[in-house]
Amino acid sequence: MAPKRARTTRANPKPTRTTTATKPITQEAINNLIAQRVIEALAEYETQRNNVVNRNTSHTTGTGPRIVCPTREFTYKDYLNCGPLKFNGTEGVIGLTRWFKRTESVSSISICTSENQVKFTFCTIIGSALTWWNSHMRAVSQEVAYAMPWKTLRKMMTAKYCPRGEVKKLEVEL
């Protein structure tokens, strides 16, 4: 085993201070410096804001330009993932009202286009309601049935599944 080296300490010389004659800064110089920095910061902010407003994504993050993903079309699978209710046609006024509200809520939240709203909605009906819808589609054609506005469809379903006697009974109870 080799002998250990003895540590030697060296005396650190005292740091020398050098003094330079500086002129004290005036309040006016401080104000000018602050104003200049504020102008530079506002100009940078405006540039960044205009880039966002004009969708200029050419600025880089050090790894290349930022990539903007294109929006994709809303699909039936997306609609089903939002959890729409099924409608059988036997639920009565309250069931139909709940189905309308839930369907409108799902369509609103999911940003479903008006062209697809009726089409996607009627993929959630079952039983006697589906039989009624299929007979309606045969009478007017599939293109016409799916192009129907949502309000028209609501009126048709209300007339079919909400008998006047049941509606009046609910009005009396409320």
ZAMARGU-4260 file (C-alpha; in steps of 0.2 Angstrom, whole numbers, plus 5000, padded with zeros to 4 digits):
<rodrens>
0) 5000/5000/5000 | 5007/5017/4995 | 5009/5030/5008 | 4996/5044/5008 | 5001/5061/5003
5) 5001/5074/5016 | 4990/5089/5013 | 4997/5105/5012 | 4988/5121/5014 | 4992/5136/5005
10) 4988/5153/5011 | 4975/5161/5001 | 4979/5179/4997 | 4966/5192/5002 | 4955/5197/4987
15) 4960/5214/4981 | 4947/5226/4978 | 4948/5237/4963 | 4937/5252/4963 | 4932/5261/4948
20) 4925/5278/4948 | 4907/5277/4942 | 4895/5291/4940 | 4879/5288/4950 | 4864/5285/4939
25) 4850/5299/4939 | 4832/5296/4941 | 4829/5302/4923 | 4841/5289/4916 | 4831/5276/4926
30) 4815/5282/4919 | 4822/5281/4902 | 4828/5264/4904 | 4812/5258/4911 | 4802/5266/4897
35) 4813/5258/4884 | 4811/5241/4891 | 4792/5243/4892 | 4791/5248/4874 | 4802/5232/4869
40) 4791/5221/4880 | 4775/5228/4872 | 4782/5226/4854 | 4786/5208/4858 | 4769/5205/4865
45) 4760/5212/4850 | 4770/5201/4839 | 4766/5186/4848 | 4747/5191/4849 | 4747/5194/4830
50) 4755/5177/4827 | 4741/5169/4837 | 4727/5179/4829 | 4733/5177/4811 | 4737/5158/4815
55) 4755/5161/4811 | 4763/5145/4817 | 4780/5148/4809 | 4789/5152/4825 | 4800/5138/4832
60) 4802/5130/4849 | 4820/5125/4845 | 4815/5108/4837 | 4806/5115/4822 | 4790/5123/4818
65) 4775/5119/4828 | 4763/5107/4820 | 4745/5111/4820 | 4734/5095/4819 | 4719/5097/4807
70) 4702/5094/4815 | 4694/5078/4811 | 4676/5074/4806 | 4664/5069/4820 | 4659/5051/4818
75) 4645/5039/4824 | 4658/5031/4836 | 4661/5048/4844 | 4643/5050/4846 | 4640/5034/4854
80) 4655/5037/4866 | 4645/5052/4873 | 4632/5040/4880 | 4615/5044/4871 | 4600/5036/4878
85) 4590/5022/4869 | 4572/5025/4865 | 4559/5011/4864 | 4543/5020/4861 | 4535/5013/4876
90) 4542/5025/4889 | 4528/5038/4887 | 4529/5057/4888 | 4542/5058/4902 | 4553/5045/4893
95) 4552/5054/4877 | 4555/5071/4885 | 4571/5063/4894 | 4576/5056/4877 | 4574/5072/4868
100) 4584/5082/4881 | 4598/5069/4882 | 4599/5068/4863 | 4600/5087/4862 | 4613/5087/4876
105) 4624/5074/4867 | 4623/5083/4850 | 4627/5100/4858 | 4642/5093/4868 | 4649/5083/4854
110) 4648/5096/4841 | 4637/5085/4830 | 4633/5093/4814 | 4615/5096/4810 | 4616/5085/4795
115) 4621/5070/4806 | 4610/5074/4821 | 4595/5065/4814 | 4605/5051/4807 | 4615/5047/4823
120) 4600/5050/4834 | 4589/5037/4825 | 4603/5024/4827 | 4598/5024/4846 | 4580/5019/4844
125) 4574/5002/4847 | 4558/4991/4847 | 4542/4999/4841 | 4550/5016/4839 | 4562/5008/4826
130) 4548/5000/4817 | 4539/5016/4816 | 4555/5025/4810 | 4558/5012/4797 | 4540/5013/4790
135) 4542/5032/4789 | 4559/5030/4779 | 4551/5018/4767 | 4537/5031/4764 | 4548/5046/4761
140) 4565/5038/4756 | 4581/5037/4767 | 4589/5053/4761 | 4573/5064/4764 | 4571/5056/4781
145) 4589/5059/4787 | 4588/5077/4779 | 4573/5081/4790 | 4577/5096/4803 | 4577/5091/4821
150) 4562/5102/4826 | 4551/5093/4813 | 4557/5076/4819 | 4553/5081/4837 | 4535/5087/4832
155) 4532/5070/4823 | 4538/5060/4838 | 4528/5070/4850 | 4512/5067/4840 | 4516/5049/4839
160) 4522/5045/4856 | 4513/5058/4867 | 4494/5055/4867 | 4485/5071/4871 | 4476/5063/4886
165) 4493/5059/4894 | 4500/5076/4891 | 4484/5084/4899 | 4485/5072/4914 | 4503/5078/4917
170) 4498/5096/4915 | 4485/5094/4928 | 4497/5085/4940 | 4510/5099/4938
</rodrens>
